[in-house]
Amino acid sequence: MKFTENQILINDQNISVLTNTGTNEADILDQAEKIRKLQPEMMEWRIDYFEDVILMNRLIEVANKLKDMMKEIPILITFRSQKFGGKTELDSEDAYLNLLKITIDFGLGNAIDIEQDHVSDRVNALIQDAKNKGLGVVLS
């Protein structure tokens, strides 16, 4: 499997990332193992590809397994809405923002991608919350 390498800006630093687009736990962990061997600066986990993304217990369970597997390689959590090229659409803006809040509160990754095209006061609160918890922030 070939992974696309992207350059992203996190907290004013340019970082090289490889993206995990697994659709189920086995596929996600398999891709993560291959990415880990390539030793990127960071792995992006596109949770919009994960078939169980709306099942919080499953999302947290798989995120914990990924963190254990990736060890020293940080994980960027991204849920890309369909209108921006994502795989899955959530029911509402609230659902998207609540998913990000859970991702931040449970520390599912080391950094989070936040789409700026949402209610600005809630986005600003999420950015501040993520930074307060020591997470990197990507604004897309």
VODREN-721117 format. One record per atom (N, C-alpha, C): residue in three letters; x, y, z. Coordinates in steps of 0.02 Angstrom, whole numbers, padded with zeros to 5 digits, always signed. Example, Ala and Ser with C-alpha at 12.3 -4.5 7.8 and 13.67 -1.06 7.14 Angstrom:
BEGIN
ALA+00660-00284+00390ALA+00615-00225+00390ALA+00660-00165+00390SER+00642-00112+00354SER+00684-00053+00357SER+00645+00002+00394
END
This chain:
BEGIN
MET+00042-00059+00000MET+00000+00000+00000MET+00044+00062+00000LYS+00027+00110-00041LYS+00065+00172-00045LYS+00026+00227-00008PHE+00062+00264+00034PHE+00032+00317+00073PHE+00053+00385+00045THR+00006+00430+00042THR+00022+00498+00019THR+00053+00537+00076GLU+00107+00571+00061GLU+00139+00613+00111GLU+00116+00685+00101ASN+00092+00715+00155ASN+00069+00784+00153ASN+00109+00826+00202GLN+00114+00889+00188GLN+00144+00937+00234GLN+00087+00978+00264ILE+00084+00981+00330ILE+00032+01020+00364ILE+00064+01067+00414LEU+00027+01119+00430LEU+00051+01168+00478LEU+00015+01156+00545ILE+00054+01139+00596ILE+00026+01129+00663ILE+00063+01176+00711ASN+00024+01220+00742ASN+00054+01268+00789ASN+00116+01301+00759ASP+00109+01324+00697ASP+00162+01360+00661ASP+00223+01318+00643GLN+00216+01252+00645GLN+00271+01207+00624GLN+00247+01166+00564ASN+00290+01160+00514ASN+00276+01119+00456ASN+00293+01046+00472ILE+00244+01001+00466ILE+00252+00931+00486ILE+00235+00886+00426SER+00275+00834+00417SER+00263+00784+00365SER+00218+00729+00394VAL+00162+00715+00361VAL+00115+00664+00386VAL+00098+00612+00332LEU+00085+00552+00355LEU+00056+00499+00313LEU-00014+00486+00339THR-00061+00474+00293THR-00132+00469+00312THR-00157+00398+00313ASN-00192+00381+00368ASN-00224+00317+00379ASN-00298+00325+00362THR-00322+00289+00311THR-00392+00293+00290THR-00428+00225+00299GLY-00408+00188+00349GLY-00440+00123+00361GLY-00514+00131+00376THR-00553+00082+00356THR-00626+00085+00365THR-00651+00045+00425ASN-00611-00003+00447ASN-00629-00043+00506ASN-00567-00053+00549GLU-00576-00079+00608GLU-00521-00085+00655GLU-00461-00122+00626ALA-00473-00179+00595ALA-00417-00219+00568ALA-00379-00180+00515ASP-00415-00146+00471ASP-00385-00108+00417ASP-00346-00048+00445ILE-00375-00014+00494ILE-00343+00044+00526ILE-00277+00022+00559LEU-00279-00032+00596LEU-00218-00055+00631LEU-00166-00082+00582ASP-00188-00114+00528ASP-00142-00137+00476ASP-00107-00078+00443GLN-00145-00027+00424GLN-00115+00033+00394GLN-00068+00067+00443ALA-00088+00071+00506ALA-00047+00103+00557ALA+00021+00068+00564GLU+00020+00002+00563GLU+00082-00036+00568GLU+00128-00021+00509LYS+00100-00018+00450LYS+00140-00002+00390LYS+00167+00070+00394ILE+00125+00116+00416ILE+00146+00185+00423ILE+00201+00191+00476ARG+00193+00156+00532ARG+00243+00159+00586ARG+00312+00138+00560LYS+00314+00088+00518LYS+00378+00064+00491LYS+00411+00116+00446LEU+00371+00161+00417LEU+00398+00213+00373LEU+00423+00273+00413GLN+00409+00275+00478GLN+00434+00326+00524GLN+00420+00399+00502PRO+00357+00416+00488PRO+00341+00486+00472PRO+00345+00529+00535GLU+00344+00594+00527GLU+00342+00639+00585GLU+00276+00632+00622MET+00222+00615+00584MET+00156+00610+00613MET+00112+00566+00568MET+00063+00533+00599MET+00012+00496+00561MET-00054+00533+00568GLU-00087+00545+00513GLU-00155+00573+00515GLU-00204+00515+00512TRP-00250+00513+00560TRP-00303+00463+00559TRP-00367+00498+00536ARG-00390+00480+00476ARG-00451+00509+00449ARG-00510+00469+00476ILE-00537+00492+00532ILE-00591+00456+00564ILE-00656+00458+00524ASP-00661+00502+00474ASP-00721+00503+00432ASP-00724+00440+00388TYR-00669+00403+00381TYR-00669+00339+00345TYR-00690+00281+00389PHE-00685+00288+00455PHE-00698+00235+00502PHE-00773+00221+00506GLU-00793+00160+00491GLU-00864+00142+00488GLU-00900+00149+00555ASP-00863+00148+00610ASP-00893+00154+00677ASP-00880+00222+00709VAL-00868+00273+00669VAL-00849+00338+00695VAL-00900+00367+00744ILE-00964+00353+00735ILE-01014+00382+00779ILE-01026+00341+00843LEU-00992+00284+00848LEU-00997+00243+00908LEU-00937+00261+00953MET-00949+00305+01000MET-00894+00334+01040MET-00851+00282+01074ASN-00882+00229+01101ASN-00842+00178+01135ASN-00794+00144+01086ARG-00817+00132+01024ARG-00773+00101+00973ARG-00718+00150+00952LEU-00736+00213+00943LEU-00687+00263+00923LEU-00632+00268+00975ILE-00651+00271+01038ILE-00602+00276+01092ILE-00560+00213+01096GLU-00592+00155+01089GLU-00556+00090+01092GLU-00503+00086+01037VAL-00522+00102+00976VAL-00474+00098+00920VAL-00420+00151+00927ALA-00439+00211+00950ALA-00389+00265+00960ALA-00336+00243+01011ASN-00358+00211+01065ASN-00310+00187+01115ASN-00263+00134+01087LYS-00289+00090+01046LYS-00246+00039+01014LYS-00196+00073+00967LEU-00219+00124+00930LEU-00175+00159+00885LEU-00118+00194+00923LYS-00136+00227+00978LYS-00086+00262+01017LYS-00033+00213+01043ASP-00055+00155+01066ASP-00009+00103+01090ASP+00037+00080+01033MET+00009+00072+00975MET+00047+00046+00918MET+00096+00098+00891MET+00075+00161+00887MET+00116+00212+00856MET+00172+00236+00902LYS+00166+00224+00966LYS+00216+00242+01016LYS+00239+00314+01009GLU+00299+00326+00982GLU+00328+00393+00980GLU+00303+00435+00920ILE+00265+00405+00875ILE+00240+00443+00817ILE+00173+00474+00835PRO+00169+00541+00836PRO+00106+00574+00854PRO+00051+00561+00803ILE-00011+00568+00827ILE-00070+00555+00785ILE-00112+00619+00780LEU-00126+00637+00717LEU-00172+00692+00702LEU-00240+00662+00688ILE-00291+00684+00724ILE-00360+00660+00714ILE-00396+00709+00667THR-00423+00682+00613THR-00460+00723+00564THR-00527+00692+00548PHE-00580+00732+00555PHE-00645+00713+00527PHE-00659+00765+00474ARG-00655+00745+00411ARG-00668+00790+00355ARG-00740+00783+00333SER-00777+00837+00335SER-00847+00837+00312SER-00850+00824+00237GLN-00905+00795+00214GLN-00911+00779+00143GLN-00903+00840+00098LYS-00928+00897+00120LYS-00923+00956+00077LYS-00851+00979+00067PHE-00805+00953+00109PHE-00734+00967+00101PHE-00695+00906+00078GLY-00731+00856+00051GLY-00698+00796+00024GLY-00696+00737+00070GLY-00732+00739+00125GLY-00732+00684+00173GLY-00775+00626+00150LYS-00769+00571+00185LYS-00802+00508+00169LYS-00872+00503+00199THR-00881+00529+00260THR-00943+00521+00297THR-00970+00589+00315GLU-01035+00595+00317GLU-01067+00657+00339GLU-01104+00643+00404LEU-01096+00687+00452LEU-01134+00681+00514LEU-01201+00716+00506ASP-01247+00703+00552ASP-01315+00729+00547ASP-01320+00805+00551SER-01274+00837+00586SER-01281+00909+00597SER-01213+00939+00615GLU-01212+01005+00616GLU-01152+01040+00637GLU-01138+01024+00711ASP-01191+01020+00751ASP-01182+01001+00822ASP-01147+00934+00828ALA-01167+00885+00787ALA-01136+00819+00790ALA-01061+00823+00774TYR-01043+00864+00724TYR-00973+00873+00706TYR-00934+00904+00764LEU-00960+00959+00791LEU-00926+00994+00845LEU-00922+00952+00908ASN-00974+00913+00922ASN-00973+00869+00981ASN-00922+00813+00972LEU-00916+00787+00911LEU-00866+00736+00897LEU-00796+00763+00910LEU-00783+00824+00888LEU-00718+00855+00900LEU-00706+00864+00975LYS-00758+00885+01011LYS-00753+00896+01083LYS-00734+00830+01118ILE-00765+00776+01099ILE-00750+00710+01128ILE-00678+00690+01111THR-00658+00703+01049THR-00590+00687+01027THR-00538+00724+01070ILE-00553+00788+01084ILE-00508+00828+01126ILE-00511+00804+01199ASP-00571+00797+01227ASP-00578+00779+01297ASP-00547+00712+01315PHE-00552+00664+01269PHE-00525+00597+01282PHE-00453+00589+01257GLY-00425+00642+01228GLY-00356+00640+01205GLY-00344+00584+01155LEU-00388+00579+01105LEU-00382+00524+01057LEU-00320+00529+01013GLY-00292+00588+01008GLY-00231+00597+00969GLY-00188+00651+01001ASN-00134+00668+00966ASN-00089+00720+00989ASN-00105+00788+00959ALA-00145+00786+00905ALA-00165+00847+00871ALA-00233+00835+00839ILE-00268+00890+00825ILE-00335+00886+00796ILE-00342+00935+00739ASP-00375+00913+00686ASP-00391+00956+00629ASP-00462+00983+00640ILE-00468+01048+00637ILE-00533+01081+00647ILE-00551+01121+00585GLU-00608+01105+00555GLU-00632+01144+00498GLU-00656+01212+00523GLN-00634+01264+00489GLN-00651+01332+00510GLN-00721+01353+00488ASP-00753+01315+00445ASP-00817+01334+00415ASP-00876+01314+00460HIS-00869+01325+00524HIS-00922+01308+00572HIS-00933+01367+00619VAL-00980+01362+00664VAL-00996+01416+00710VAL-00932+01440+00745SER-00915+01503+00732SER-00849+01527+00752SER-00836+01526+00827ASP-00887+01543+00868ASP-00874+01542+00941ASP-00861+01472+00966ARG-00895+01422+00938ARG-00883+01353+00959ARG-00816+01328+00933VAL-00798+01347+00872VAL-00733+01328+00844VAL-00678+01359+00886ASN-00685+01423+00904ASN-00634+01456+00945ASN-00628+01422+01013ALA-00684+01402+01042ALA-00682+01367+01106ALA-00646+01299+01100LEU-00658+01263+01045LEU-00624+01199+01034LEU-00549+01209+01025ILE-00530+01261+00988ILE-00459+01275+00979ILE-00426+01288+01046GLN-00458+01330+01086GLN-00430+01346+01152GLN-00426+01285+01197ASP-00480+01244+01196ASP-00482+01183+01236ASP-00425+01136+01216ALA-00416+01127+01150ALA-00363+01082+01125ALA-00294+01108+01147LYS-00282+01172+01140LYS-00218+01201+01160LYS-00207+01195+01234ASN-00260+01205+01274ASN-00254+01197+01347ASN-00236+01126+01367LYS-00255+01078+01326LYS-00240+01008+01341LYS-00174+00986+01308GLY-00139+01033+01278GLY-00074+01018+01248GLY-00077+00986+01180LEU-00134+00990+01146LEU-00141+00960+01080LEU-00122+01011+01026GLY-00093+00986+00973GLY-00081+01029+00915GLY-00147+01041+00879VAL-00152+01097+00843VAL-00213+01114+00807VAL-00197+01130+00735VAL-00234+01099+00689VAL-00231+01114+00618VAL-00297+01145+00600LEU-00296+01203+00569LEU-00358+01235+00546LEU-00364+01225+00471SER-00419+01196+00451SER-00428+01183+00379SER-00492+01216+00355
END
